[in-house]
Amino acid sequence: MSRRFAEVGVGIPAARLREIAAGAPSASEELIDVTFALAATEMKRQERVAKFKRRRRRAMHWLIAAGMVLAALNLLLCMTYGFVTLVLHESPW
């Protein structure tokens, strides 16, 4: 937890955080720092989750587009095969 707090600019040692969590008396400045760090780390987590969801949605969009392109190419190839078969088919007339 101390590392996550350091990422948002709050430098409280891990030992001190354990003491605060155990109920040791703390200065109001430390409580303000801890409250800020908790809020800031939660915001960073939400940003990470939102970024992940955007990337997943974008990847799904591209997969669907690629699938549609492959389906269209398959349709064109099947139509070409059908036309070539009809043209080359020997007529009994």
Biopython code that builds the backbone (N, CA, C, O; Angstrom):
import numpy as np
from Bio.PDB.StructureBuilder import StructureBuilder

atoms = [
    (1, "MET", "N", (0.828, -1.180, 0.000)),
    (1, "MET", "CA", (0.000, 0.000, 0.000)),
    (1, "MET", "C", (0.878, 1.251, 0.000)),
    (1, "MET", "O", (0.519, 2.273, -0.585)),
    (2, "SER", "N", (2.009, 1.160, 0.650)),
    (2, "SER", "CA", (2.914, 2.287, 0.717)),
    (2, "SER", "C", (3.405, 2.671, -0.683)),
    (2, "SER", "O", (3.562, 3.853, -0.987)),
    (3, "ARG", "N", (3.644, 1.667, -1.530)),
    (3, "ARG", "CA", (4.091, 1.951, -2.900)),
    (3, "ARG", "C", (3.013, 2.654, -3.698)),
    (3, "ARG", "O", (3.296, 3.597, -4.436)),
    (4, "ARG", "N", (1.764, 2.194, -3.553)),
    (4, "ARG", "CA", (0.663, 2.849, -4.267)),
    (4, "ARG", "C", (0.493, 4.286, -3.791)),
    (4, "ARG", "O", (0.203, 5.182, -4.584)),
    (5, "PHE", "N", (0.673, 4.500, -2.499)),
    (5, "PHE", "CA", (0.586, 5.863, -1.974)),
    (5, "PHE", "C", (1.717, 6.712, -2.535)),
    (5, "PHE", "O", (1.514, 7.885, -2.848)),
    (6, "ALA", "N", (2.896, 6.138, -2.663)),
    (6, "ALA", "CA", (4.036, 6.885, -3.206)),
    (6, "ALA", "C", (3.787, 7.269, -4.661)),
    (6, "ALA", "O", (4.263, 8.312, -5.109)),
    (7, "GLU", "N", (3.052, 6.448, -5.403)),
    (7, "GLU", "CA", (2.743, 6.764, -6.804)),
    (7, "GLU", "C", (1.893, 8.018, -6.928)),
    (7, "GLU", "O", (1.960, 8.709, -7.944)),
    (8, "VAL", "N", (1.098, 8.322, -5.914)),
    (8, "VAL", "CA", (0.244, 9.519, -5.972)),
    (8, "VAL", "C", (0.832, 10.674, -5.177)),
    (8, "VAL", "O", (0.189, 11.711, -5.017)),
    (9, "GLY", "N", (2.050, 10.499, -4.680)),
    (9, "GLY", "CA", (2.741, 11.603, -4.032)),
    (9, "GLY", "C", (2.667, 11.642, -2.519)),
    (9, "GLY", "O", (3.024, 12.654, -1.916)),
    (10, "VAL", "N", (2.218, 10.581, -1.896)),
    (10, "VAL", "CA", (2.138, 10.547, -0.438)),
    (10, "VAL", "C", (3.208, 9.575, 0.055)),
    (10, "VAL", "O", (3.135, 8.375, -0.209)),
    (11, "GLY", "N", (4.200, 10.101, 0.769)),
    (11, "GLY", "CA", (5.311, 9.275, 1.220)),
    (11, "GLY", "C", (5.208, 8.893, 2.680)),
    (11, "GLY", "O", (5.873, 9.491, 3.526)),
    (12, "ILE", "N", (4.388, 7.913, 2.986)),
    (12, "ILE", "CA", (4.267, 7.414, 4.358)),
    (12, "ILE", "C", (4.886, 6.017, 4.372)),
    (12, "ILE", "O", (4.489, 5.171, 3.570)),
    (13, "PRO", "N", (5.831, 5.756, 5.246)),
    (13, "PRO", "CA", (6.454, 4.430, 5.289)),
    (13, "PRO", "C", (5.435, 3.339, 5.626)),
    (13, "PRO", "O", (4.419, 3.584, 6.276)),
    (14, "ALA", "N", (5.738, 2.147, 5.166)),
    (14, "ALA", "CA", (4.827, 1.014, 5.369)),
    (14, "ALA", "C", (4.622, 0.713, 6.857)),
    (14, "ALA", "O", (3.516, 0.380, 7.283)),
    (15, "ALA", "N", (5.678, 0.831, 7.627)),
    (15, "ALA", "CA", (5.556, 0.561, 9.070)),
    (15, "ALA", "C", (4.577, 1.533, 9.719)),
    (15, "ALA", "O", (3.770, 1.139, 10.561)),
    (16, "ARG", "N", (4.649, 2.785, 9.332)),
    (16, "ARG", "CA", (3.744, 3.789, 9.908)),
    (16, "ARG", "C", (2.301, 3.521, 9.467)),
    (16, "ARG", "O", (1.373, 3.697, 10.256)),
    (17, "LEU", "N", (2.107, 3.102, 8.227)),
    (17, "LEU", "CA", (0.751, 2.771, 7.768)),
    (17, "LEU", "C", (0.174, 1.611, 8.567)),
    (17, "LEU", "O", (-1.009, 1.610, 8.904)),
    (18, "ARG", "N", (1.014, 0.619, 8.870)),
    (18, "ARG", "CA", (0.546, -0.494, 9.693)),
    (18, "ARG", "C", (0.159, -0.017, 11.091)),
    (18, "ARG", "O", (-0.832, -0.479, 11.657)),
    (19, "GLU", "N", (0.938, 0.904, 11.643)),
    (19, "GLU", "CA", (0.616, 1.436, 12.974)),
    (19, "GLU", "C", (-0.713, 2.177, 12.953)),
    (19, "GLU", "O", (-1.536, 2.018, 13.855)),
    (20, "ILE", "N", (-0.919, 2.989, 11.916)),
    (20, "ILE", "CA", (-2.175, 3.746, 11.800)),
    (20, "ILE", "C", (-3.352, 2.777, 11.652)),
    (20, "ILE", "O", (-4.410, 2.970, 12.252)),
    (21, "ALA", "N", (-3.149, 1.731, 10.840)),
    (21, "ALA", "CA", (-4.215, 0.750, 10.644)),
    (21, "ALA", "C", (-4.511, -0.017, 11.932)),
    (21, "ALA", "O", (-5.644, -0.448, 12.148)),
    (22, "ALA", "N", (-3.505, -0.191, 12.786)),
    (22, "ALA", "CA", (-3.692, -0.912, 14.039)),
    (22, "ALA", "C", (-4.352, -0.042, 15.099)),
    (22, "ALA", "O", (-4.739, -0.539, 16.156)),
    (23, "GLY", "N", (-4.484, 1.258, 14.824)),
    (23, "GLY", "CA", (-5.161, 2.136, 15.769)),
    (23, "GLY", "C", (-4.239, 3.059, 16.533)),
    (23, "GLY", "O", (-4.664, 3.675, 17.511)),
    (24, "ALA", "N", (-3.003, 3.173, 16.122)),
    (24, "ALA", "CA", (-2.071, 4.072, 16.800)),
    (24, "ALA", "C", (-2.510, 5.515, 16.582)),
    (24, "ALA", "O", (-3.062, 5.835, 15.529)),
    (25, "PRO", "N", (-2.277, 6.387, 17.551)),
    (25, "PRO", "CA", (-2.649, 7.793, 17.356)),
    (25, "PRO", "C", (-1.833, 8.389, 16.210)),
    (25, "PRO", "O", (-0.658, 8.076, 16.020)),
    (26, "SER", "N", (-2.497, 9.251, 15.462)),
    (26, "SER", "CA", (-1.816, 9.864, 14.315)),
    (26, "SER", "C", (-2.185, 11.334, 14.241)),
    (26, "SER", "O", (-3.222, 11.772, 14.740)),
    (27, "ALA", "N", (-1.300, 12.072, 13.603)),
    (27, "ALA", "CA", (-1.539, 13.502, 13.428)),
    (27, "ALA", "C", (-2.624, 13.698, 12.375)),
    (27, "ALA", "O", (-2.833, 12.848, 11.510)),
    (28, "SER", "N", (-3.302, 14.824, 12.466)),
    (28, "SER", "CA", (-4.371, 15.085, 11.497)),
    (28, "SER", "C", (-3.805, 15.198, 10.085)),
    (28, "SER", "O", (-4.484, 14.870, 9.112)),
    (29, "GLU", "N", (-2.564, 15.661, 9.974)),
    (29, "GLU", "CA", (-1.943, 15.760, 8.647)),
    (29, "GLU", "C", (-1.760, 14.373, 8.029)),
    (29, "GLU", "O", (-1.938, 14.197, 6.824)),
    (30, "GLU", "N", (-1.401, 13.385, 8.865)),
    (30, "GLU", "CA", (-1.248, 12.022, 8.359)),
    (30, "GLU", "C", (-2.592, 11.459, 7.901)),
    (30, "GLU", "O", (-2.672, 10.792, 6.870)),
    (31, "LEU", "N", (-3.629, 11.729, 8.660)),
    (31, "LEU", "CA", (-4.953, 11.240, 8.270)),
    (31, "LEU", "C", (-5.422, 11.888, 6.966)),
    (31, "LEU", "O", (-6.045, 11.242, 6.124)),
    (32, "ILE", "N", (-5.113, 13.163, 6.819)),
    (32, "ILE", "CA", (-5.460, 13.853, 5.573)),
    (32, "ILE", "C", (-4.692, 13.223, 4.416)),
    (32, "ILE", "O", (-5.256, 12.982, 3.349)),
    (33, "ASP", "N", (-3.386, 12.954, 4.631)),
    (33, "ASP", "CA", (-2.576, 12.329, 3.588)),
    (33, "ASP", "C", (-3.107, 10.944, 3.227)),
    (33, "ASP", "O", (-3.181, 10.591, 2.050)),
    (34, "VAL", "N", (-3.474, 10.166, 4.234)),
    (34, "VAL", "CA", (-3.990, 8.823, 3.984)),
    (34, "VAL", "C", (-5.313, 8.895, 3.231)),
    (34, "VAL", "O", (-5.533, 8.136, 2.287)),
    (35, "THR", "N", (-6.185, 9.795, 3.638)),
    (35, "THR", "CA", (-7.474, 9.955, 2.957)),
    (35, "THR", "C", (-7.272, 10.369, 1.506)),
    (35, "THR", "O", (-7.920, 9.840, 0.603)),
    (36, "PHE", "N", (-6.366, 11.320, 1.291)),
    (36, "PHE", "CA", (-6.069, 11.759, -0.078)),
    (36, "PHE", "C", (-5.496, 10.606, -0.894)),
    (36, "PHE", "O", (-5.899, 10.385, -2.036)),
    (37, "ALA", "N", (-4.556, 9.874, -0.306)),
    (37, "ALA", "CA", (-3.920, 8.773, -1.036)),
    (37, "ALA", "C", (-4.938, 7.695, -1.396)),
    (37, "ALA", "O", (-4.895, 7.151, -2.499)),
    (38, "LEU", "N", (-5.848, 7.380, -0.483)),
    (38, "LEU", "CA", (-6.886, 6.391, -0.785)),
    (38, "LEU", "C", (-7.768, 6.846, -1.944)),
    (38, "LEU", "O", (-8.078, 6.068, -2.845)),
    (39, "ALA", "N", (-8.164, 8.112, -1.907)),
    (39, "ALA", "CA", (-9.007, 8.639, -2.986)),
    (39, "ALA", "C", (-8.247, 8.660, -4.311)),
    (39, "ALA", "O", (-8.792, 8.296, -5.353)),
    (40, "ALA", "N", (-6.985, 9.091, -4.264)),
    (40, "ALA", "CA", (-6.195, 9.177, -5.493)),
    (40, "ALA", "C", (-5.909, 7.799, -6.086)),
    (40, "ALA", "O", (-5.963, 7.631, -7.304)),
    (41, "THR", "N", (-5.607, 6.815, -5.244)),
    (41, "THR", "CA", (-5.363, 5.470, -5.772)),
    (41, "THR", "C", (-6.635, 4.858, -6.346)),
    (41, "THR", "O", (-6.580, 4.124, -7.333)),
    (42, "GLU", "N", (-7.770, 5.153, -5.742)),
    (42, "GLU", "CA", (-9.043, 4.663, -6.286)),
    (42, "GLU", "C", (-9.323, 5.297, -7.645)),
    (42, "GLU", "O", (-9.799, 4.626, -8.560)),
    (43, "MET", "N", (-9.032, 6.576, -7.774)),
    (43, "MET", "CA", (-9.224, 7.247, -9.071)),
    (43, "MET", "C", (-8.302, 6.646, -10.130)),
    (43, "MET", "O", (-8.718, 6.429, -11.268)),
    (44, "LYS", "N", (-7.062, 6.380, -9.761)),
    (44, "LYS", "CA", (-6.131, 5.757, -10.710)),
    (44, "LYS", "C", (-6.611, 4.372, -11.110)),
    (44, "LYS", "O", (-6.497, 3.987, -12.274)),
    (45, "ARG", "N", (-7.149, 3.617, -10.152)),
    (45, "ARG", "CA", (-7.670, 2.288, -10.466)),
    (45, "ARG", "C", (-8.842, 2.379, -11.438)),
    (45, "ARG", "O", (-8.936, 1.599, -12.385)),
    (46, "GLN", "N", (-9.737, 3.340, -11.195)),
    (46, "GLN", "CA", (-10.881, 3.516, -12.088)),
    (46, "GLN", "C", (-10.429, 3.925, -13.488)),
    (46, "GLN", "O", (-11.006, 3.474, -14.478)),
    (47, "GLU", "N", (-9.407, 4.769, -13.583)),
    (47, "GLU", "CA", (-8.869, 5.147, -14.894)),
    (47, "GLU", "C", (-8.290, 3.939, -15.617)),
    (47, "GLU", "O", (-8.489, 3.780, -16.821)),
    (48, "ARG", "N", (-7.569, 3.082, -14.880)),
    (48, "ARG", "CA", (-7.000, 1.869, -15.477)),
    (48, "ARG", "C", (-8.101, 0.948, -15.981)),
    (48, "ARG", "O", (-7.999, 0.395, -17.076)),
    (49, "VAL", "N", (-9.143, 0.784, -15.191)),
    (49, "VAL", "CA", (-10.255, -0.079, -15.588)),
    (49, "VAL", "C", (-10.958, 0.488, -16.818)),
    (49, "VAL", "O", (-11.309, -0.257, -17.733)),
    (50, "ALA", "N", (-11.162, 1.797, -16.843)),
    (50, "ALA", "CA", (-11.818, 2.429, -17.990)),
    (50, "ALA", "C", (-10.968, 2.284, -19.248)),
    (50, "ALA", "O", (-11.498, 2.036, -20.331)),
    (51, "LYS", "N", (-9.665, 2.435, -19.112)),
    (51, "LYS", "CA", (-8.771, 2.296, -20.261)),
    (51, "LYS", "C", (-8.804, 0.864, -20.782)),
    (51, "LYS", "O", (-8.815, 0.638, -21.992)),
    (52, "PHE", "N", (-8.820, -0.104, -19.865)),
    (52, "PHE", "CA", (-8.895, -1.506, -20.264)),
    (52, "PHE", "C", (-10.197, -1.785, -21.018)),
    (52, "PHE", "O", (-10.190, -2.475, -22.038)),
    (53, "LYS", "N", (-11.305, -1.252, -20.518)),
    (53, "LYS", "CA", (-12.598, -1.471, -21.184)),
    (53, "LYS", "C", (-12.624, -0.839, -22.569)),
    (53, "LYS", "O", (-13.157, -1.424, -23.512)),
    (54, "ARG", "N", (-12.043, 0.367, -22.694)),
    (54, "ARG", "CA", (-11.979, 1.009, -24.007)),
    (54, "ARG", "C", (-11.160, 0.177, -24.980)),
    (54, "ARG", "O", (-11.555, -0.010, -26.131)),
    (55, "ARG", "N", (-10.014, -0.327, -24.516)),
    (55, "ARG", "CA", (-9.179, -1.149, -25.393)),
    (55, "ARG", "C", (-9.892, -2.430, -25.791)),
    (55, "ARG", "O", (-9.809, -2.852, -26.945)),
    (56, "ARG", "N", (-10.591, -3.053, -24.852)),
    (56, "ARG", "CA", (-11.319, -4.275, -25.169)),
    (56, "ARG", "C", (-12.439, -3.995, -26.178)),
    (56, "ARG", "O", (-12.653, -4.776, -27.105)),
    (57, "ARG", "N", (-13.149, -2.878, -25.992)),
    (57, "ARG", "CA", (-14.229, -2.516, -26.915)),
    (57, "ARG", "C", (-13.672, -2.232, -28.307)),
    (57, "ARG", "O", (-14.260, -2.636, -29.311)),
    (58, "ARG", "N", (-12.530, -1.531, -28.365)),
    (58, "ARG", "CA", (-11.909, -1.224, -29.649)),
    (58, "ARG", "C", (-11.435, -2.505, -30.338)),
    (58, "ARG", "O", (-11.596, -2.654, -31.550)),
    (59, "ALA", "N", (-10.856, -3.418, -29.578)),
    (59, "ALA", "CA", (-10.406, -4.689, -30.152)),
    (59, "ALA", "C", (-11.595, -5.489, -30.677)),
    (59, "ALA", "O", (-11.509, -6.101, -31.742)),
    (60, "MET", "N", (-12.693, -5.489, -29.943)),
    (60, "MET", "CA", (-13.889, -6.208, -30.388)),
    (60, "MET", "C", (-14.421, -5.583, -31.683)),
    (60, "MET", "O", (-14.854, -6.299, -32.586)),
    (61, "HIS", "N", (-14.388, -4.263, -31.772)),
    (61, "HIS", "CA", (-14.827, -3.574, -32.986)),
    (61, "HIS", "C", (-13.986, -4.024, -34.181)),
    (61, "HIS", "O", (-14.528, -4.335, -35.242)),
    (62, "TRP", "N", (-12.671, -4.059, -34.009)),
    (62, "TRP", "CA", (-11.797, -4.452, -35.104)),
    (62, "TRP", "C", (-11.963, -5.923, -35.460)),
    (62, "TRP", "O", (-11.874, -6.285, -36.633)),
    (63, "LEU", "N", (-12.201, -6.770, -34.476)),
    (63, "LEU", "CA", (-12.448, -8.183, -34.774)),
    (63, "LEU", "C", (-13.732, -8.368, -35.573)),
    (63, "LEU", "O", (-13.780, -9.181, -36.497)),
    (64, "ILE", "N", (-14.752, -7.630, -35.226)),
    (64, "ILE", "CA", (-16.013, -7.716, -35.976)),
    (64, "ILE", "C", (-15.815, -7.205, -37.394)),
    (64, "ILE", "O", (-16.308, -7.803, -38.350)),
    (65, "ALA", "N", (-15.085, -6.088, -37.532)),
    (65, "ALA", "CA", (-14.826, -5.548, -38.869)),
    (65, "ALA", "C", (-14.024, -6.542, -39.706)),
    (65, "ALA", "O", (-14.327, -6.746, -40.882)),
    (66, "ALA", "N", (-13.011, -7.157, -39.117)),
    (66, "ALA", "CA", (-12.202, -8.134, -39.848)),
    (66, "ALA", "C", (-13.051, -9.340, -40.243)),
    (66, "ALA", "O", (-12.901, -9.864, -41.347)),
    (67, "GLY", "N", (-13.936, -9.784, -39.362)),
    (67, "GLY", "CA", (-14.827, -10.891, -39.685)),
    (67, "GLY", "C", (-15.765, -10.550, -40.839)),
    (67, "GLY", "O", (-16.027, -11.385, -41.705)),
    (68, "MET", "N", (-16.262, -9.333, -40.843)),
    (68, "MET", "CA", (-17.150, -8.920, -41.931)),
    (68, "MET", "C", (-16.394, -8.849, -43.258)),
    (68, "MET", "O", (-16.935, -9.219, -44.300)),
    (69, "VAL", "N", (-15.160, -8.380, -43.225)),
    (69, "VAL", "CA", (-14.350, -8.334, -44.450)),
    (69, "VAL", "C", (-14.105, -9.755, -44.960)),
    (69, "VAL", "O", (-14.222, -10.014, -46.158)),
    (70, "LEU", "N", (-13.767, -10.672, -44.055)),
    (70, "LEU", "CA", (-13.557, -12.061, -44.474)),
    (70, "LEU", "C", (-14.833, -12.678, -45.035)),
    (70, "LEU", "O", (-14.783, -13.426, -46.012)),
    (71, "ALA", "N", (-15.967, -12.371, -44.428)),
    (71, "ALA", "CA", (-17.237, -12.896, -44.932)),
    (71, "ALA", "C", (-17.540, -12.331, -46.320)),
    (71, "ALA", "O", (-18.016, -13.058, -47.192)),
    (72, "ALA", "N", (-17.268, -11.048, -46.531)),
    (72, "ALA", "CA", (-17.503, -10.434, -47.842)),
    (72, "ALA", "C", (-16.579, -11.045, -48.895)),
    (72, "ALA", "O", (-17.012, -11.318, -50.014)),
    (73, "LEU", "N", (-15.318, -11.259, -48.548)),
    (73, "LEU", "CA", (-14.389, -11.886, -49.498)),
    (73, "LEU", "C", (-14.815, -13.311, -49.823)),
    (73, "LEU", "O", (-14.716, -13.745, -50.970)),
    (74, "ASN", "N", (-15.288, -14.038, -48.819)),
    (74, "ASN", "CA", (-15.779, -15.393, -49.049)),
    (74, "ASN", "C", (-16.980, -15.378, -49.991)),
    (74, "ASN", "O", (-17.075, -16.212, -50.892)),
    (75, "LEU", "N", (-17.888, -14.441, -49.786)),
    (75, "LEU", "CA", (-19.053, -14.335, -50.664)),
    (75, "LEU", "C", (-18.619, -14.041, -52.097)),
    (75, "LEU", "O", (-19.142, -14.639, -53.037)),
    (76, "LEU", "N", (-17.671, -13.128, -52.270)),
    (76, "LEU", "CA", (-17.196, -12.798, -53.618)),
    (76, "LEU", "C", (-16.538, -14.009, -54.281)),
    (76, "LEU", "O", (-16.750, -14.265, -55.466)),
    (77, "LEU", "N", (-15.747, -14.744, -53.517)),
    (77, "LEU", "CA", (-15.108, -15.930, -54.085)),
    (77, "LEU", "C", (-16.135, -16.987, -54.471)),
    (77, "LEU", "O", (-16.008, -17.617, -55.520)),
    (78, "CYS", "N", (-17.141, -17.185, -53.642)),
    (78, "CYS", "CA", (-18.189, -18.159, -53.958)),
    (78, "CYS", "C", (-18.975, -17.740, -55.195)),
    (78, "CYS", "O", (-19.303, -18.573, -56.040)),
    (79, "MET", "N", (-19.277, -16.445, -55.300)),
    (79, "MET", "CA", (-19.996, -15.956, -56.479)),
    (79, "MET", "C", (-19.142, -16.119, -57.731)),
    (79, "MET", "O", (-19.653, -16.503, -58.783)),
    (80, "THR", "N", (-17.852, -15.832, -57.629)),
    (80, "THR", "CA", (-16.946, -15.987, -58.767)),
    (80, "THR", "C", (-16.883, -17.450, -59.189)),
    (80, "THR", "O", (-16.944, -17.759, -60.379)),
    (81, "TYR", "N", (-16.764, -18.339, -58.225)),
    (81, "TYR", "CA", (-16.733, -19.771, -58.532)),
    (81, "TYR", "C", (-18.027, -20.204, -59.222)),
    (81, "TYR", "O", (-17.999, -20.971, -60.184)),
    (82, "GLY", "N", (-19.151, -19.710, -58.727)),
    (82, "GLY", "CA", (-20.438, -20.059, -59.341)),
    (82, "GLY", "C", (-20.546, -19.554, -60.770)),
    (82, "GLY", "O", (-21.000, -20.290, -61.647)),
    (83, "PHE", "N", (-20.141, -18.318, -61.024)),
    (83, "PHE", "CA", (-20.204, -17.771, -62.377)),
    (83, "PHE", "C", (-19.258, -18.506, -63.319)),
    (83, "PHE", "O", (-19.625, -18.807, -64.455)),
    (84, "VAL", "N", (-18.056, -18.796, -62.862)),
    (84, "VAL", "CA", (-17.100, -19.518, -63.702)),
    (84, "VAL", "C", (-17.630, -20.912, -64.003)),
    (84, "VAL", "O", (-17.487, -21.396, -65.126)),
    (85, "THR", "N", (-18.233, -21.560, -63.028)),
    (85, "THR", "CA", (-18.799, -22.890, -63.245)),
    (85, "THR", "C", (-19.921, -22.827, -64.265)),
    (85, "THR", "O", (-20.012, -23.696, -65.132)),
    (86, "LEU", "N", (-20.779, -21.813, -64.180)),
    (86, "LEU", "CA", (-21.873, -21.682, -65.145)),
    (86, "LEU", "C", (-21.356, -21.369, -66.537)),
    (86, "LEU", "O", (-21.891, -21.888, -67.517)),
    (87, "VAL", "N", (-20.331, -20.537, -66.651)),
    (87, "VAL", "CA", (-19.800, -20.162, -67.966)),
    (87, "VAL", "C", (-19.101, -21.344, -68.618)),
    (87, "VAL", "O", (-19.238, -21.561, -69.822)),
    (88, "LEU", "N", (-18.355, -22.107, -67.834)),
    (88, "LEU", "CA", (-17.595, -23.222, -68.399)),
    (88, "LEU", "C", (-18.418, -24.501, -68.561)),
    (88, "LEU", "O", (-17.962, -25.473, -69.163)),
    (89, "HIS", "N", (-19.621, -24.486, -68.021)),
    (89, "HIS", "CA", (-20.473, -25.664, -68.119)),
    (89, "HIS", "C", (-20.894, -25.846, -69.571)),
    (89, "HIS", "O", (-21.424, -24.927, -70.195)),
    (90, "GLU", "N", (-20.652, -27.034, -70.099)),
    (90, "GLU", "CA", (-20.991, -27.281, -71.501)),
    (90, "GLU", "C", (-22.492, -27.477, -71.648)),
    (90, "GLU", "O", (-23.107, -28.302, -70.973)),
    (91, "SER", "N", (-23.043, -26.709, -72.532)),
    (91, "SER", "CA", (-24.480, -26.770, -72.766)),
    (91, "SER", "C", (-24.796, -27.836, -73.812)),
    (91, "SER", "O", (-24.082, -27.928, -74.811)),
    (92, "PRO", "N", (-25.836, -28.640, -73.618)),
    (92, "PRO", "CA", (-26.177, -29.684, -74.590)),
    (92, "PRO", "C", (-26.833, -29.109, -75.848)),
    (92, "PRO", "O", (-27.075, -29.885, -76.773)),
    (93, "TRP", "N", (-27.136, -27.832, -75.956)),
    (93, "TRP", "CA", (-27.800, -27.265, -77.133)),
    (93, "TRP", "C", (-26.864, -27.043, -78.217)),
    (93, "TRP", "O", (-27.256, -26.570, -79.283)),
]
sb = StructureBuilder()
sb.init_structure("model")
sb.init_model(0)
sb.init_chain("A")
sb.init_seg("    ")
for serial, (resi, resn, name, xyz) in enumerate(atoms, 1):
    if name == "N":
        sb.init_residue(resn, " ", resi, " ")
    sb.init_atom(name, np.array(xyz, "f"), 0.0, 1.0, " ", f" {name:<3s}", serial, name[0])
structure = sb.get_structure()
